[in-house]
Amino acid sequence: MRRCTPRDRPGRGLGECVRGSVGLLVLAGALAIGAGALWLGVRFEDDARRALDASGYPWHTDVVAATFWIGEEFDPDAPDGSQMISTYDSDWYESYGGCDGVVRDGVCGTEERYAEDGYWPTNMTPRQNPFYLDLPYDDVHDERGFMWRGDVIPWADDPEYAQHLHDPGFSLMKGRWVEIRHAWRTCYGQIADAGPAEYHDAAYVFGRDDARPATSEFNGAGMDVSPALNACLDLEGLEDLVSRVDWRFVEAEDVSDGPWSILVNDDPWVR
């Protein structure tokens, strides 16, 4: 893990970097909140509106967002029912640093997150960005997802990705940044897995006509977000499937500073 330099932005390069000391920055963020600043993951709606034209990626609107967390096992009998692994990391739990919450009686449960903590977990120290999410496109292990990725993923022609287009050990999706809005809040997260339920829903994920997610499972959810993003966005609850968000891809240079930029996952290789 390397320290970020002023030229580093989330999504650049092939390593991981830490933006200063995690503990000090989280503390600084908490102090900023105490002083009335909005550093910790929330911008007022007028700021978000001004950013509408900053990216060439379309908005996907009114999408149900579910919540998942590393270490969760909601259906041990289902092939995709455990968050011990992700499609991009066969040892996700260990890579992250353990349960993204609290282990009680051998079960990994999550915990409420608060602005004064930067929405970070308080019972463990993550080794990767706690602002993670998934979208229903697996460009590595899903046969059609891998086959189509050069045609449907908008950044597939960028040189840093094009040279690895036919390499199944390299993901074009892992670590990409997503901007998410809910009510007057705007937060950012990085892709760390694929789902929910569908794994090659190209029309929804990459379409420009605001298509609906293909799945009808989980109340038609079009993404899973981490507990940090759940709290940052002020969604209804960790177990509820009622909150609806707007989201879009963003380039690294369009990511605002916030608690999501303290520890950046910048490794596109499949583990």
QUITA-V48273 format. One record per backbone hydrogen bond with DSSP energy under -0.5 kcal/mol. NH is the residue of the N-H (numbers start at 1). CO is the residue of the C=O. If there is no record, write none. Layout:
nh->(NH NH)
co->(CO CO)
This chain:
nh->(2 4 8 12 17 18 19 20 22 25 26 27 28 29 30 31 32 33 34 35 36 37 41 42 47 48 49 50 51 51 52 54 60 61 63 65 66 66 68 71 72 74 75 78 81 83 86 89 92 93 95 96 97 98 100 101 102 104 104 107 109 109 117 118 119 120 126 127 128 132 133 134 135 136 137 138 139 143 146 147 148 149 151 152 153 154 156 158 161 162 163 164 165 167 168 170 171 175 176 177 178 179 180 181 182 185 187 189 190 191 192 193 195 198 201 202 205 206 207 207 219 220 221 221 222 223 224 225 226 228 230 231 232 233 234 234 235 245 246 247 248 250 254 255 256 261 262 264 266 270 271)
co->(16 18 5 9 264 2 262 18 20 21 22 23 24 25 26 27 28 29 30 31 33 32 39 38 44 44 45 46 47 48 49 51 247 59 245 243 64 223 225 83 69 81 81 75 78 72 89 86 89 84 91 92 93 93 70 99 109 102 107 104 102 107 114 115 114 117 124 96 96 130 190 224 193 222 135 199 137 141 142 143 144 145 148 148 149 152 153 155 158 158 159 161 162 164 166 167 268 191 173 250 189 248 187 246 185 182 180 178 131 176 133 133 135 196 136 200 201 202 202 203 216 217 217 218 64 64 134 66 132 130 226 227 228 229 230 231 230 63 181 60 179 177 251 252 254 258 259 17 264 169 88)
